[in-house]
Amino acid sequence: MRSTFFPKEFIEKYSIFLGNEWEEFFKTIKTKQPKSFWVNTNKTTISDAINSLKKNSIKFTPLLFHPQAFKIECNTPGQLEEYKKGLISIQEKAAMIPVVVLNPTKEDYVLDACAAPGMKTIQLSNLAKKVFATELNSKRFEILKKTIARFDLKNVEAKRIDFRNLKRNKRFDKILLDVVCSSEGLVRKKREALVGWSQNLVKRKAHDQKHMIVRAFDYLKEGGVMVYSTCSFAIEENEEVINYLISQRKNVVIERINLEGVKIRGNNYCKNCVRLYPQDNDTQQFFLARIKKEKN
Ligand SMILES: C[S@@+](CC[C@H](N)C(=O)[O-])C[C@H]1O[C@@H](n2cnc3c(N)ncnc32)[C@H](O)[C@@H]1O
């Protein structure tokens, strides 16, 4: 078996950050990630999807944080008929959580600001009234359009655009800002994910993320909610980005997050921000913050 690539600088940084937990952290991110799926209620019901999988003797268990989320015991879920028909999407457990925490309802007009390939767009489409999905990269935008078609996301309007160029007076009830990051969390899926990693990359991403979070916040209605998420473990790309937003806008409130069946951790860098440690829930590493826009 090929071994996972870790830059020396990465090991040094996270062994200091994690202290006596670093061995467990590194051990976990070297192992294969468990598989999970989300039931696409645009095309089926939870019970029909479950019955179809049961008929085919596929083993799965509910994930407690959302009724549409399940862990699956199947090495090739991409080969399942239910997936091919767009009845379920294959999505890592931690990656489902930003939308669950955003908690859109059938009243909400939602901006999915960094949308491709669109796995979270599927979840948003199932739960919200309408979704406006923006994607900057043209190749990735084509993938997003395919996701929208295959999963029958009729309430999603997609545009190939930098979301920061949307009309200044546009406002949304909820926003998902699932930004590009240094991709540290992808290392469980792709052993070579950290080949291009460096502290400089982290700094460059953090610079962009600070610009994006302020612009996204300005597109929220008063009383609206945004979730900021990354699969990075870097404080620079996470808590520091949230603290930057707090320093730039007066009406920012970071709300407390509660999730059933998931161990989450906070730290002293930013109150109510949440981290998922891979060893706690057998996930990729993840960061998220639920941000409310108070009245001015
Ligand atoms: C982490 S990925 C999003 C993953 C996606 N939310 C999902 O769950 O399938 C970030 C995406 O944001 C896009 N992106 C980066 N900057 C953007 C911007 N300013 N406006 C719109 N899209 C952007 C990238 O091209 C990339 O496809």
Ligand as a Chemical Component Dictionary entry (heavy atoms), coordinates in Angstrom:
data_LIG
# 
_chem_comp.id                   LIG 
_chem_comp.type                 NON-POLYMER 
_chem_comp.pdbx_formal_charge   0 
_chem_comp.three_letter_code    LIG 
# 
loop_
_chem_comp_atom.comp_id 
_chem_comp_atom.atom_id 
_chem_comp_atom.alt_atom_id 
_chem_comp_atom.type_symbol 
_chem_comp_atom.charge 
_chem_comp_atom.model_Cartn_x 
_chem_comp_atom.model_Cartn_y 
_chem_comp_atom.model_Cartn_z 
_chem_comp_atom.pdbx_ordinal 
LIG C1  C1  C 0  -14.379 23.717 -1.555 1  
LIG S1  S1  S 1  -14.996 23.876 -3.160 2  
LIG C2  C2  C 0  -16.720 23.807 -2.889 3  
LIG C3  C3  C 0  -17.276 22.435 -2.715 4  
LIG C4  C4  C 0  -18.802 22.430 -2.815 5  
LIG N1  N1  N 0  -19.395 23.339 -1.855 6  
LIG C5  C5  C 0  -19.382 21.047 -2.622 7  
LIG O1  O1  O 0  -19.722 20.696 -1.487 8  
LIG O2  O2  O -1 -19.504 20.299 -3.600 9  
LIG C6  C6  C 0  -14.818 25.574 -3.495 10 
LIG C7  C7  C 0  -15.329 25.998 -4.886 11 
LIG O3  O3  O 0  -15.432 27.423 -4.896 12 
LIG C8  C8  C 0  -15.077 27.914 -6.180 13 
LIG N2  N2  N 0  -14.743 29.354 -5.980 14 
LIG C9  C9  C 0  -13.614 29.891 -5.491 15 
LIG N3  N3  N 0  -13.713 31.223 -5.391 16 
LIG C10 C10 C 0  -14.953 31.553 -5.832 17 
LIG C11 C11 C 0  -15.656 32.790 -5.971 18 
LIG N4  N4  N 0  -15.081 33.936 -5.632 19 
LIG N5  N5  N 0  -16.921 32.771 -6.465 20 
LIG C12 C12 C 0  -17.494 31.584 -6.817 21 
LIG N6  N6  N 0  -16.872 30.376 -6.709 22 
LIG C13 C13 C 0  -15.628 30.366 -6.220 23 
LIG C14 C14 C 0  -13.916 27.015 -6.575 24 
LIG O4  O4  O 0  -13.708 27.023 -7.961 25 
LIG C15 C15 C 0  -14.396 25.659 -6.028 26 
LIG O5  O5  O 0  -15.102 24.953 -7.011 27 
# 
loop_
_chem_comp_bond.comp_id 
_chem_comp_bond.atom_id_1 
_chem_comp_bond.atom_id_2 
_chem_comp_bond.value_order 
_chem_comp_bond.pdbx_ordinal 
LIG C1  S1  SING 1  
LIG S1  C2  SING 2  
LIG S1  C6  SING 3  
LIG C2  C3  SING 4  
LIG C3  C4  SING 5  
LIG C4  N1  SING 6  
LIG C4  C5  SING 7  
LIG C5  O1  DOUB 8  
LIG C5  O2  SING 9  
LIG C6  C7  SING 10 
LIG C7  O3  SING 11 
LIG C7  C15 SING 12 
LIG O3  C8  SING 13 
LIG C8  N2  SING 14 
LIG C8  C14 SING 15 
LIG N2  C9  SING 16 
LIG N2  C13 SING 17 
LIG C9  N3  DOUB 18 
LIG N3  C10 SING 19 
LIG C10 C11 SING 20 
LIG C10 C13 DOUB 21 
LIG C11 N4  SING 22 
LIG C11 N5  DOUB 23 
LIG N5  C12 SING 24 
LIG C12 N6  DOUB 25 
LIG N6  C13 SING 26 
LIG C14 O4  SING 27 
LIG C14 C15 SING 28 
LIG C15 O5  SING 29 
# 
